[in-house]
Amino acid sequence: MKNLILVLSTLMLALFSNGQTKLSTTEKANYNRLLNKGVETLNAGRLNEALETFKRAEAIDPEAWKLAYWMASCHYELNSYYTAENYINNALRNMPENEDGDAPFYELIGKINHRLGKVEEAITAYKKCAILMGSKMAKSYGISSYISQCELMIQAKKQGFSILRKPLSIQLNSLEDEYAPIIASEGTLFFTARRPETTGETSDPDNSKYFEDVYRAQWNPIISDYEIDYEFFKQINTTGFDALSYVNSSGTYALFTVNTEMTEKTTKGSDLFELRSDSPFVWESPTLIKQKGLNTDYFEGSATSTEGSEMGDFLIFVSDRNAETSGLDLFTCTQQESIYGEVSALPKHLNSPGNETTPMITSDGKYLFFSSDELPGFGGYDIFYSINENGVWSMPVNLGPEINSVNHDTHFNLDTKNNKAVFASMAEKEGYFSYDLFGVDLTGTDFPFLK
């Protein structure tokens, strides 16, 4: 989905007045230079550099409402939603009475309130944004969908629901991102995280996030919590982005994603790899899947597989190879040992014009779980499931507000033996929102995949 805030940034600069007071000619020139440089840097995705530039402009004119808007935009992109709220409120307070924000301004107000769960305030801002841009553009840029998401949460609150999700572990969840949890065996959990201990100890200069590595955690009954085993994946993680997405029941086979831009290149983006071993969890270096049509020059990742399906085993994974018409989509192909069949996209009622990601298929191939930011939900990515009946996938079903939130909810992993699941969701710590690991006890619920 297009980011209207950034797309219309140039227009914003032309429309908004400086809001500066009592500045010398030199100060005005420096302020405008820094503001324009900050906006250009923000549009280029260099968030930390943009923030530093905006701070220099703020030192010249701390009451400029236009600058406060751009500071709010930057903090929003950095997931600092409370700080973004403070800045957008400053912009509103300092805005001259004879001026008003335009569509991107009110879109940002809506998004900030949406992420903070203030859905009534978000709707008010989104509706003003929609009026300013017109109904056709509001639909094109997703504003109408945002309004529907907020209305869906308001309706759910009126009907009443109990939140089932709980943070999985105080030992695992940190200020950094943790996601892609996989219940591998009794007491063993794999997950992916961006931590200072990442292989190569490198980070993305645009947002200061560490590159992702995979970790193993073991349940410790003495402390009643998990403990991280930092050595287990030491010989497998690369200096780039690594993520584990599937492990079979015996621990002898796994599917792995490596961003090959940051390591030994195979294609231009992330590729799917296999991990195989004769003994459980005794894996060595991942092997690239070389099947034609599976790994391409586009992004491929988050692969999951059936195991002993009566319909024959198959793989489901994510790719952006159709990015001109949609975002990330779900694709599938048959699988027999290391032989893969022809790749095809899942049906359009599962692949929306937005993004579908982080699939998980049950071993029998009957239930598919995935996340989407376009299908009807509560905001961000929501988790859905679809039922496979004789090769025909049902319409996707939202897991509901008991599990999904107004922020991103992804990487659902089901443990049918114990009626439990783990997944990732955005959570706040010290004013900053990042992915944490969550667990949910599904005992007593009426989901069909538990019967």
C-alpha positions as a Markdown table, in Angstrom:
| # | Residue | x | y | z |
|---|---|---|---|---|
| 1 | Met | 0.0 | 0.0 | 0.0 |
| 2 | Lys | 1.4 | 3.4 | -1.0 |
| 3 | Asn | 2.6 | 5.7 | 1.7 |
| 4 | Leu | 0.7 | 8.9 | 1.1 |
| 5 | Ile | 2.8 | 10.8 | 3.7 |
| 6 | Leu | 6.0 | 10.4 | 1.7 |
| 7 | Val | 4.4 | 10.5 | -1.8 |
| 8 | Leu | 2.9 | 13.9 | -1.2 |
| 9 | Ser | 5.9 | 15.3 | 0.8 |
| 10 | Thr | 6.9 | 17.7 | -1.9 |
| 11 | Leu | 3.4 | 19.1 | -2.1 |
| 12 | Met | 3.4 | 19.5 | 1.6 |
| 13 | Leu | 6.5 | 21.7 | 1.5 |
| 14 | Ala | 4.8 | 23.9 | -1.1 |
| 15 | Leu | 1.5 | 24.2 | 0.7 |
| 16 | Phe | 2.6 | 24.7 | 4.3 |
| 17 | Ser | 3.9 | 28.0 | 5.6 |
| 18 | Asn | 7.0 | 28.0 | 7.7 |
| 19 | Gly | 5.4 | 29.0 | 10.9 |
| 20 | Gln | 8.6 | 30.7 | 12.0 |
| 21 | Thr | 8.6 | 33.8 | 14.1 |
| 22 | Lys | 11.3 | 36.5 | 14.7 |
| 23 | Leu | 14.0 | 34.7 | 12.7 |
| 24 | Ser | 16.8 | 36.6 | 11.0 |
| 25 | Thr | 17.3 | 36.2 | 7.3 |
| 26 | Thr | 20.3 | 33.9 | 7.9 |
| 27 | Glu | 18.3 | 31.8 | 10.4 |
| 28 | Lys | 15.4 | 31.4 | 8.0 |
| 29 | Ala | 17.7 | 30.3 | 5.3 |
| 30 | Asn | 19.4 | 27.7 | 7.5 |
| 31 | Tyr | 16.1 | 26.5 | 8.8 |
| 32 | Asn | 14.6 | 26.0 | 5.3 |
| 33 | Arg | 17.8 | 24.3 | 4.1 |
| 34 | Leu | 17.8 | 21.9 | 7.0 |
| 35 | Leu | 14.0 | 21.2 | 6.6 |
| 36 | Asn | 14.3 | 20.5 | 2.9 |
| 37 | Lys | 17.4 | 18.2 | 3.5 |
| 38 | Gly | 15.6 | 16.4 | 6.3 |
| 39 | Val | 12.5 | 15.7 | 4.1 |
| 40 | Glu | 14.7 | 14.5 | 1.2 |
| 41 | Thr | 16.6 | 12.2 | 3.6 |
| 42 | Leu | 13.3 | 10.9 | 5.1 |
| 43 | Asn | 11.9 | 10.1 | 1.7 |
| 44 | Ala | 15.1 | 8.2 | 0.9 |
| 45 | Gly | 14.5 | 6.0 | 3.9 |
| 46 | Arg | 17.5 | 7.3 | 5.9 |
| 47 | Leu | 15.5 | 7.8 | 9.1 |
| 48 | Asn | 18.2 | 8.5 | 11.7 |
| 49 | Glu | 20.0 | 10.9 | 9.4 |
| 50 | Ala | 16.7 | 12.7 | 8.7 |
| 51 | Leu | 15.9 | 12.9 | 12.5 |
| 52 | Glu | 19.3 | 14.4 | 13.2 |
| 53 | Thr | 18.7 | 17.0 | 10.5 |
| 54 | Phe | 15.3 | 17.9 | 11.8 |
| 55 | Lys | 16.7 | 18.3 | 15.3 |
| 56 | Arg | 19.2 | 20.9 | 13.9 |
| 57 | Ala | 16.3 | 22.7 | 12.4 |
| 58 | Glu | 14.4 | 22.5 | 15.6 |
| 59 | Ala | 17.2 | 24.2 | 17.4 |
| 60 | Ile | 16.6 | 27.2 | 15.2 |
| 61 | Asp | 12.9 | 27.3 | 15.4 |
| 62 | Pro | 11.4 | 25.0 | 18.0 |
| 63 | Glu | 7.8 | 26.3 | 17.5 |
| 64 | Ala | 7.6 | 25.7 | 13.7 |
| 65 | Trp | 4.5 | 23.6 | 13.2 |
| 66 | Lys | 5.6 | 22.3 | 9.8 |
| 67 | Leu | 8.8 | 21.0 | 11.3 |
| 68 | Ala | 6.8 | 19.4 | 14.1 |
| 69 | Tyr | 4.8 | 17.5 | 11.5 |
| 70 | Trp | 8.0 | 16.2 | 9.9 |
| 71 | Met | 9.4 | 15.2 | 13.2 |
| 72 | Ala | 6.2 | 13.3 | 13.9 |
| 73 | Ser | 6.5 | 11.6 | 10.5 |
| 74 | Cys | 10.1 | 10.5 | 11.3 |
| 75 | His | 9.3 | 9.2 | 14.7 |
| 76 | Tyr | 6.3 | 7.3 | 13.3 |
| 77 | Glu | 8.5 | 5.5 | 10.8 |
| 78 | Leu | 10.8 | 4.7 | 13.7 |
| 79 | Asn | 7.9 | 3.2 | 15.6 |
| 80 | Ser | 8.2 | 5.8 | 18.4 |
| 81 | Tyr | 4.5 | 6.4 | 18.4 |
| 82 | Tyr | 4.2 | 8.3 | 21.7 |
| 83 | Thr | 7.0 | 10.7 | 20.6 |
| 84 | Ala | 5.2 | 11.1 | 17.2 |
| 85 | Glu | 2.0 | 11.9 | 19.1 |
| 86 | Asn | 3.7 | 14.7 | 21.0 |
| 87 | Tyr | 5.1 | 16.2 | 17.9 |
| 88 | Ile | 1.9 | 16.1 | 15.9 |
| 89 | Asn | 0.1 | 17.7 | 18.9 |
| 90 | Asn | 2.7 | 20.4 | 18.9 |
| 91 | Ala | 2.1 | 21.0 | 15.2 |
| 92 | Leu | -1.6 | 21.4 | 16.0 |
| 93 | Arg | -1.0 | 23.8 | 18.8 |
| 94 | Asn | 1.4 | 26.0 | 16.9 |
| 95 | Met | -0.6 | 26.0 | 13.6 |
| 96 | Pro | -1.8 | 29.6 | 12.8 |
| 97 | Glu | -5.5 | 30.1 | 13.1 |
| 98 | Asn | -5.8 | 30.9 | 9.4 |
| 99 | Glu | -4.1 | 27.7 | 8.2 |
| 100 | Asp | -5.0 | 24.0 | 8.2 |
| 101 | Gly | -3.2 | 20.8 | 7.5 |
| 102 | Asp | -3.9 | 18.9 | 4.3 |
| 103 | Ala | -4.6 | 15.3 | 3.6 |
| 104 | Pro | -1.1 | 13.9 | 4.6 |
| 105 | Phe | -1.2 | 15.8 | 7.8 |
| 106 | Tyr | -4.5 | 14.2 | 8.9 |
| 107 | Glu | -3.5 | 10.8 | 7.6 |
| 108 | Leu | -0.5 | 11.0 | 10.0 |
| 109 | Ile | -2.7 | 11.9 | 12.9 |
| 110 | Gly | -4.9 | 9.0 | 12.1 |
| 111 | Lys | -2.1 | 6.5 | 11.8 |
| 112 | Ile | -0.5 | 7.6 | 15.1 |
| 113 | Asn | -3.7 | 7.3 | 17.0 |
| 114 | His | -4.5 | 4.0 | 15.3 |
| 115 | Arg | -1.2 | 2.5 | 16.4 |
| 116 | Leu | -1.8 | 3.7 | 19.9 |
| 117 | Gly | -5.2 | 2.1 | 20.0 |
| 118 | Lys | -7.1 | 5.4 | 20.0 |
| 119 | Val | -9.4 | 4.3 | 17.2 |
| 120 | Glu | -12.1 | 6.9 | 17.7 |
| 121 | Glu | -9.6 | 9.7 | 17.3 |
| 122 | Ala | -8.0 | 7.9 | 14.4 |
| 123 | Ile | -11.4 | 7.7 | 12.6 |
| 124 | Thr | -11.9 | 11.4 | 13.0 |
| 125 | Ala | -8.6 | 12.2 | 11.4 |
| 126 | Tyr | -8.9 | 9.6 | 8.6 |
| 127 | Lys | -12.3 | 11.0 | 7.7 |
| 128 | Lys | -11.0 | 14.5 | 7.4 |
| 129 | Cys | -8.1 | 13.2 | 5.3 |
| 130 | Ala | -10.6 | 11.4 | 3.0 |
| 131 | Ile | -12.7 | 14.6 | 2.6 |
| 132 | Leu | -9.6 | 16.6 | 1.7 |
| 133 | Met | -8.3 | 14.1 | -0.9 |
| 134 | Gly | -11.6 | 12.9 | -2.3 |
| 135 | Ser | -13.3 | 9.5 | -2.1 |
| 136 | Lys | -11.4 | 8.0 | -5.1 |
| 137 | Met | -8.0 | 8.9 | -3.9 |
| 138 | Ala | -8.9 | 7.9 | -0.3 |
| 139 | Lys | -9.7 | 4.4 | -1.5 |
| 140 | Ser | -6.6 | 4.2 | -3.7 |
| 141 | Tyr | -4.3 | 5.2 | -0.8 |
| 142 | Gly | -6.0 | 2.9 | 1.7 |
| 143 | Ile | -7.7 | 5.6 | 3.9 |
| 144 | Ser | -11.0 | 3.9 | 3.5 |
| 145 | Ser | -9.5 | 0.6 | 4.7 |
| 146 | Tyr | -8.0 | 2.3 | 7.7 |
| 147 | Ile | -11.4 | 3.7 | 8.6 |
| 148 | Ser | -12.9 | 0.2 | 8.2 |
| 149 | Gln | -10.2 | -1.2 | 10.5 |
| 150 | Cys | -11.0 | 1.3 | 13.3 |
| 151 | Glu | -14.7 | 0.7 | 12.9 |
| 152 | Leu | -14.2 | -3.1 | 13.2 |
| 153 | Met | -12.3 | -2.6 | 16.5 |
| 154 | Ile | -15.0 | -0.3 | 17.8 |
| 155 | Gln | -17.6 | -2.9 | 17.0 |
| 156 | Ala | -15.6 | -5.6 | 18.6 |
| 157 | Lys | -15.2 | -3.5 | 21.8 |
| 158 | Lys | -19.0 | -3.0 | 21.9 |
| 159 | Gln | -19.6 | -6.7 | 21.6 |
| 160 | Gly | -17.0 | -7.4 | 24.3 |
| 161 | Phe | -14.0 | -9.8 | 24.1 |
| 162 | Ser | -11.3 | -11.2 | 26.3 |
| 163 | Ile | -7.7 | -10.8 | 25.2 |
| 164 | Leu | -6.1 | -14.2 | 25.1 |
| 165 | Arg | -2.6 | -13.1 | 24.1 |
| 166 | Lys | 0.2 | -12.8 | 26.7 |
| 167 | Pro | 3.9 | -11.9 | 26.4 |
| 168 | Leu | 5.7 | -15.2 | 26.0 |
| 169 | Ser | 8.9 | -14.6 | 28.0 |
| 170 | Ile | 10.6 | -11.8 | 29.9 |
| 171 | Gln | 13.9 | -13.5 | 29.1 |
| 172 | Leu | 13.3 | -13.5 | 25.3 |
| 173 | Asn | 11.5 | -10.2 | 24.7 |
| 174 | Ser | 13.7 | -7.1 | 24.6 |
| 175 | Leu | 13.8 | -3.6 | 23.3 |
| 176 | Glu | 14.8 | -5.1 | 19.9 |
| 177 | Asp | 12.6 | -7.1 | 17.5 |
| 178 | Glu | 11.8 | -10.7 | 18.3 |
| 179 | Tyr | 9.6 | -12.7 | 15.9 |
| 180 | Ala | 9.1 | -15.9 | 13.9 |
| 181 | Pro | 8.7 | -18.2 | 17.0 |
| 182 | Ile | 8.7 | -21.9 | 16.2 |
| 183 | Ile | 7.7 | -24.6 | 18.8 |
| 184 | Ala | 10.2 | -27.2 | 17.7 |
| 185 | Ser | 9.9 | -29.8 | 20.5 |
| 186 | Glu | 8.9 | -30.0 | 24.1 |
| 187 | Gly | 10.8 | -27.2 | 25.8 |
| 188 | Thr | 12.6 | -26.0 | 22.6 |
| 189 | Leu | 11.7 | -22.8 | 20.8 |
| 190 | Phe | 13.4 | -21.2 | 17.8 |
| 191 | Phe | 13.0 | -17.5 | 17.0 |
| 192 | Thr | 14.5 | -14.8 | 14.9 |
| 193 | Ala | 15.7 | -11.5 | 16.4 |
| 194 | Arg | 17.6 | -8.3 | 15.9 |
| 195 | Arg | 20.1 | -8.3 | 18.7 |
| 196 | Pro | 23.5 | -6.8 | 19.5 |
| 197 | Glu | 25.0 | -10.3 | 19.4 |
| 198 | Thr | 24.1 | -10.6 | 15.7 |
| 199 | Thr | 26.7 | -12.3 | 13.5 |
| 200 | Gly | 29.2 | -9.7 | 12.4 |
| 201 | Glu | 27.7 | -7.2 | 15.0 |
| 202 | Thr | 26.4 | -5.0 | 12.2 |
| 203 | Ser | 23.3 | -2.9 | 11.9 |
| 204 | Asp | 21.3 | -1.1 | 9.3 |
| 205 | Pro | 22.5 | 2.5 | 9.2 |
| 206 | Asp | 19.1 | 3.8 | 8.1 |
| 207 | Asn | 17.3 | 2.8 | 11.3 |
| 208 | Ser | 20.0 | 1.4 | 13.6 |
| 209 | Lys | 18.4 | -2.0 | 13.8 |
| 210 | Tyr | 20.7 | -5.0 | 14.0 |
| 211 | Phe | 20.7 | -7.5 | 11.2 |
| 212 | Glu | 18.6 | -10.5 | 12.1 |
| 213 | Asp | 19.9 | -13.9 | 13.3 |
| 214 | Val | 18.1 | -17.1 | 14.5 |
| 215 | Tyr | 18.3 | -18.3 | 18.1 |
| 216 | Arg | 17.4 | -21.3 | 20.1 |
| 217 | Ala | 15.7 | -21.1 | 23.5 |
| 218 | Gln | 15.3 | -23.9 | 26.0 |
| 219 | Trp | 12.7 | -24.0 | 28.8 |
| 220 | Asn | 14.3 | -23.8 | 32.3 |
| 221 | Pro | 11.9 | -25.2 | 34.9 |
| 222 | Ile | 13.9 | -23.7 | 37.7 |
| 223 | Ile | 13.2 | -20.1 | 36.6 |
| 224 | Ser | 10.0 | -21.1 | 34.8 |
| 225 | Asp | 11.1 | -19.3 | 31.7 |
| 226 | Tyr | 13.2 | -19.7 | 28.6 |
| 227 | Glu | 16.9 | -19.2 | 28.3 |
| 228 | Ile | 18.7 | -18.3 | 25.1 |
| 229 | Asp | 21.3 | -20.7 | 23.6 |
| 230 | Tyr | 23.5 | -18.3 | 21.7 |
| 231 | Glu | 25.9 | -21.0 | 20.4 |
| 232 | Phe | 23.4 | -23.2 | 18.6 |
| 233 | Phe | 23.1 | -21.2 | 15.3 |
| 234 | Lys | 26.6 | -19.7 | 15.4 |
| 235 | Gln | 27.8 | -21.7 | 12.4 |
| 236 | Ile | 24.6 | -21.2 | 10.5 |
| 237 | Asn | 23.8 | -17.5 | 10.8 |
| 238 | Thr | 25.3 | -15.3 | 8.2 |
| 239 | Thr | 26.5 | -11.7 | 8.4 |
| 240 | Gly | 23.2 | -10.7 | 6.6 |
| 241 | Phe | 19.6 | -11.2 | 7.4 |
| 242 | Asp | 18.7 | -14.8 | 8.5 |
| 243 | Ala | 15.3 | -16.2 | 9.5 |
| 244 | Leu | 14.1 | -19.7 | 10.3 |
| 245 | Ser | 10.5 | -20.3 | 9.1 |
| 246 | Tyr | 9.8 | -24.1 | 9.4 |
| 247 | Val | 11.1 | -27.2 | 11.2 |
| 248 | Asn | 9.7 | -30.7 | 10.7 |
| 249 | Ser | 8.5 | -32.9 | 13.5 |
| 250 | Ser | 11.8 | -34.9 | 13.7 |
| 251 | Gly | 14.1 | -31.9 | 13.6 |
| 252 | Thr | 15.9 | -33.3 | 10.6 |
| 253 | Tyr | 14.7 | -30.7 | 8.0 |
| 254 | Ala | 14.1 | -27.0 | 8.2 |
| 255 | Leu | 13.5 | -24.1 | 5.8 |
| 256 | Phe | 15.7 | -21.0 | 6.1 |
| 257 | Thr | 15.7 | -17.5 | 4.5 |
| 258 | Val | 18.9 | -15.6 | 3.9 |
| 259 | Asn | 19.1 | -12.1 | 2.4 |
| 260 | Thr | 21.8 | -12.7 | -0.1 |
| 261 | Glu | 22.4 | -9.0 | -0.7 |
| 262 | Met | 24.3 | -9.0 | 2.6 |
| 263 | Thr | 26.3 | -12.2 | 2.2 |
| 264 | Glu | 27.4 | -14.4 | -0.7 |
| 265 | Lys | 25.1 | -13.4 | -3.5 |
| 266 | Thr | 22.9 | -16.0 | -5.3 |
| 267 | Thr | 20.2 | -13.6 | -6.6 |
| 268 | Lys | 19.4 | -9.9 | -5.9 |
| 269 | Gly | 17.3 | -10.5 | -2.8 |
| 270 | Ser | 16.3 | -13.0 | -0.1 |
| 271 | Asp | 16.3 | -16.6 | -1.1 |
| 272 | Leu | 15.0 | -19.9 | 0.4 |
| 273 | Phe | 17.5 | -22.4 | 1.8 |
| 274 | Glu | 17.2 | -25.9 | 3.3 |
| 275 | Leu | 18.7 | -27.3 | 6.4 |
| 276 | Arg | 19.1 | -31.1 | 6.5 |
| 277 | Ser | 20.6 | -33.6 | 8.9 |
| 278 | Asp | 20.5 | -37.3 | 9.8 |
| 279 | Ser | 20.1 | -36.5 | 13.5 |
| 280 | Pro | 17.6 | -34.1 | 15.1 |
| 281 | Phe | 18.7 | -30.5 | 15.0 |
| 282 | Val | 22.3 | -31.3 | 14.0 |
| 283 | Trp | 22.3 | -28.8 | 11.1 |
| 284 | Glu | 25.1 | -27.5 | 9.2 |
| 285 | Ser | 25.3 | -24.7 | 6.6 |
| 286 | Pro | 22.0 | -24.0 | 4.7 |
| 287 | Thr | 21.8 | -25.1 | 1.1 |
| 288 | Leu | 20.2 | -22.9 | -1.5 |
| 289 | Ile | 17.0 | -24.4 | -3.2 |
| 290 | Lys | 17.9 | -24.2 | -6.9 |
| 291 | Gln | 14.5 | -25.2 | -8.3 |
| 292 | Lys | 13.7 | -23.0 | -11.3 |
| 293 | Gly | 10.8 | -20.6 | -10.6 |
| 294 | Leu | 11.1 | -20.9 | -6.8 |
| 295 | Asn | 14.0 | -18.6 | -6.0 |
| 296 | Thr | 14.0 | -15.6 | -8.3 |
| 297 | Asp | 15.7 | -12.2 | -8.5 |
| 298 | Tyr | 12.8 | -10.9 | -6.3 |
| 299 | Phe | 12.3 | -11.5 | -2.6 |
| 300 | Glu | 11.5 | -15.0 | -1.4 |
| 301 | Gly | 11.1 | -16.0 | 2.2 |
| 302 | Ser | 9.0 | -17.4 | 5.1 |
| 303 | Ala | 8.6 | -20.9 | 3.6 |
| 304 | Thr | 6.5 | -23.5 | 5.3 |
| 305 | Ser | 5.8 | -27.1 | 4.4 |
| 306 | Thr | 3.3 | -30.0 | 5.0 |
| 307 | Glu | 4.5 | -33.3 | 6.4 |
| 308 | Gly | 2.7 | -36.5 | 5.3 |
| 309 | Ser | -0.3 | -34.7 | 3.8 |
| 310 | Glu | -2.8 | -37.1 | 2.1 |
| 311 | Met | -2.9 | -34.7 | -0.8 |
| 312 | Gly | 0.9 | -34.9 | -1.3 |
| 313 | Asp | 3.3 | -32.6 | 0.4 |
| 314 | Phe | 3.7 | -29.0 | -0.7 |
| 315 | Leu | 5.5 | -25.8 | 0.1 |
| 316 | Ile | 4.0 | -22.3 | 0.7 |
| 317 | Phe | 6.2 | -19.3 | 0.7 |
| 318 | Val | 6.2 | -15.5 | 0.2 |
| 319 | Ser | 7.4 | -13.5 | -2.8 |
| 320 | Asp | 7.1 | -10.0 | -4.2 |
| 321 | Arg | 7.6 | -11.1 | -7.8 |
| 322 | Asn | 4.2 | -9.6 | -8.6 |
| 323 | Ala | 5.0 | -6.3 | -6.9 |
| 324 | Glu | 3.7 | -4.2 | -9.9 |
| 325 | Thr | 0.1 | -5.3 | -9.2 |
| 326 | Ser | 0.3 | -6.3 | -5.5 |
| 327 | Gly | 2.8 | -6.4 | -2.6 |
| 328 | Leu | 4.0 | -9.7 | -1.0 |
| 329 | Asp | 1.9 | -12.7 | -2.1 |
| 330 | Leu | 1.7 | -16.3 | -1.1 |
| 331 | Phe | 2.9 | -19.0 | -3.6 |
| 332 | Thr | 3.0 | -22.8 | -3.5 |
| 333 | Cys | 4.6 | -25.7 | -5.2 |
| 334 | Thr | 4.6 | -29.5 | -4.6 |
| 335 | Gln | 7.5 | -31.0 | -2.7 |
| 336 | Gln | 9.0 | -34.4 | -2.6 |
| 337 | Glu | 12.4 | -34.6 | -0.8 |
| 338 | Ser | 14.5 | -32.0 | -2.7 |
| 339 | Ile | 12.3 | -32.1 | -5.8 |
| 340 | Tyr | 9.9 | -29.2 | -6.2 |
| 341 | Gly | 7.1 | -28.8 | -8.7 |
| 342 | Glu | 5.9 | -25.8 | -10.7 |
| 343 | Val | 5.3 | -22.6 | -8.7 |
| 344 | Ser | 1.9 | -20.9 | -8.7 |
| 345 | Ala | 0.2 | -18.2 | -6.7 |
| 346 | Leu | -2.5 | -19.0 | -4.1 |
| 347 | Pro | -6.0 | -17.7 | -5.1 |
| 348 | Lys | -6.8 | -14.0 | -5.2 |
| 349 | His | -9.2 | -14.2 | -2.3 |
| 350 | Leu | -6.1 | -15.0 | -0.2 |
| 351 | Asn | -3.6 | -12.7 | -2.1 |
| 352 | Ser | -5.0 | -9.2 | -1.7 |
| 353 | Pro | -3.6 | -6.1 | -3.5 |
| 354 | Gly | -1.7 | -5.5 | -0.3 |
| 355 | Asn | 0.8 | -7.8 | 1.5 |
| 356 | Glu | 0.4 | -11.4 | 2.7 |
| 357 | Thr | 3.2 | -12.8 | 4.7 |
| 358 | Thr | 4.5 | -15.3 | 7.3 |
| 359 | Pro | 2.5 | -18.4 | 6.3 |
| 360 | Met | 2.3 | -21.5 | 8.5 |
| 361 | Ile | 0.7 | -24.7 | 7.2 |
| 362 | Thr | -0.4 | -27.6 | 9.4 |
| 363 | Ser | 1.3 | -30.9 | 8.7 |
| 364 | Asp | -1.8 | -32.4 | 7.0 |
| 365 | Gly | -2.1 | -29.4 | 4.7 |
| 366 | Lys | -5.6 | -28.6 | 5.8 |
| 367 | Tyr | -5.1 | -25.3 | 7.7 |
| 368 | Leu | -3.1 | -22.3 | 6.5 |
| 369 | Phe | -2.3 | -19.4 | 8.8 |
| 370 | Phe | -0.8 | -16.2 | 7.4 |
| 371 | Ser | -0.8 | -12.4 | 8.0 |
| 372 | Ser | -2.2 | -9.7 | 5.8 |
| 373 | Asp | -2.3 | -5.9 | 5.9 |
| 374 | Glu | -5.1 | -5.6 | 3.4 |
| 375 | Leu | -7.7 | -8.2 | 4.2 |
| 376 | Pro | -10.4 | -7.0 | 6.7 |
| 377 | Gly | -8.7 | -6.6 | 10.1 |
| 378 | Phe | -8.1 | -4.2 | 13.0 |
| 379 | Gly | -4.9 | -2.5 | 11.8 |
| 380 | Gly | -1.4 | -3.3 | 10.6 |
| 381 | Tyr | -1.0 | -7.0 | 9.8 |
| 382 | Asp | -3.7 | -9.3 | 11.2 |
| 383 | Ile | -3.5 | -13.1 | 11.4 |
| 384 | Phe | -5.9 | -15.1 | 9.3 |
| 385 | Tyr | -6.6 | -18.8 | 8.6 |
| 386 | Ser | -7.9 | -20.6 | 5.5 |
| 387 | Ile | -9.2 | -24.2 | 5.2 |
| 388 | Asn | -8.1 | -26.5 | 2.4 |
| 389 | Glu | -10.9 | -28.7 | 1.3 |
| 390 | Asn | -9.8 | -31.1 | -1.5 |
| 391 | Gly | -7.4 | -28.5 | -2.9 |
| 392 | Val | -9.8 | -25.6 | -2.6 |
| 393 | Trp | -8.9 | -22.8 | -0.2 |
| 394 | Ser | -11.8 | -21.2 | 1.8 |
| 395 | Met | -12.2 | -17.5 | 2.3 |
| 396 | Pro | -9.8 | -16.2 | 4.9 |
| 397 | Val | -11.0 | -15.9 | 8.5 |
| 398 | Asn | -9.6 | -13.3 | 10.9 |
| 399 | Leu | -8.5 | -14.8 | 14.3 |
| 400 | Gly | -10.3 | -12.0 | 16.0 |
| 401 | Pro | -9.5 | -9.3 | 18.6 |
| 402 | Glu | -8.8 | -11.9 | 21.2 |
| 403 | Ile | -5.5 | -12.5 | 19.4 |
| 404 | Asn | -5.1 | -9.7 | 16.8 |
| 405 | Ser | -4.4 | -6.1 | 17.7 |
| 406 | Val | -4.4 | -2.7 | 16.0 |
| 407 | Asn | -0.7 | -3.2 | 15.3 |
| 408 | His | 1.3 | -5.8 | 13.4 |
| 409 | Asp | 0.5 | -9.4 | 14.3 |
| 410 | Thr | 2.5 | -12.0 | 12.4 |
| 411 | His | 4.3 | -15.4 | 12.4 |
| 412 | Phe | 1.6 | -17.5 | 13.9 |
| 413 | Asn | 2.8 | -21.0 | 14.9 |
| 414 | Leu | 0.3 | -23.6 | 16.2 |
| 415 | Asp | 1.0 | -26.4 | 18.6 |
| 416 | Thr | -2.1 | -28.6 | 18.1 |
| 417 | Lys | -0.9 | -31.2 | 20.7 |
| 418 | Asn | -1.2 | -28.7 | 23.6 |
| 419 | Asn | -3.8 | -26.3 | 22.1 |
| 420 | Lys | -1.3 | -23.4 | 22.2 |
| 421 | Ala | 0.2 | -21.0 | 19.7 |
| 422 | Val | 3.0 | -18.5 | 19.6 |
| 423 | Phe | 3.3 | -15.5 | 17.4 |
| 424 | Ala | 4.8 | -12.0 | 17.1 |
| 425 | Ser | 3.2 | -8.7 | 17.7 |
| 426 | Met | 4.2 | -5.1 | 18.3 |
| 427 | Ala | 4.5 | -4.1 | 21.9 |
| 428 | Glu | 5.6 | -1.0 | 23.7 |
| 429 | Lys | 8.7 | -0.7 | 25.9 |
| 430 | Glu | 10.1 | 2.7 | 27.1 |
| 431 | Gly | 8.0 | 4.6 | 24.6 |
| 432 | Tyr | 9.3 | 2.5 | 21.6 |
| 433 | Phe | 7.3 | -0.2 | 19.8 |
| 434 | Ser | 9.0 | -3.3 | 18.6 |
| 435 | Tyr | 8.1 | -6.9 | 17.8 |
| 436 | Asp | 7.8 | -9.2 | 20.8 |
| 437 | Leu | 6.9 | -12.9 | 21.2 |
| 438 | Phe | 3.5 | -13.7 | 22.4 |
| 439 | Gly | 1.8 | -17.0 | 23.5 |
| 440 | Val | -1.9 | -17.9 | 23.6 |
| 441 | Asp | -3.7 | -20.8 | 25.3 |
| 442 | Leu | -6.5 | -21.8 | 22.9 |
| 443 | Thr | -8.1 | -24.2 | 25.4 |
| 444 | Gly | -11.9 | -23.6 | 25.4 |
| 445 | Thr | -12.0 | -21.7 | 22.1 |
| 446 | Asp | -14.0 | -23.0 | 19.2 |
| 447 | Phe | -11.6 | -22.6 | 16.3 |
| 448 | Pro | -12.1 | -25.5 | 13.8 |
| 449 | Phe | -8.3 | -26.2 | 13.6 |
| 450 | Leu | -8.4 | -27.4 | 17.2 |
| 451 | Lys | -11.1 | -30.1 | 16.6 |
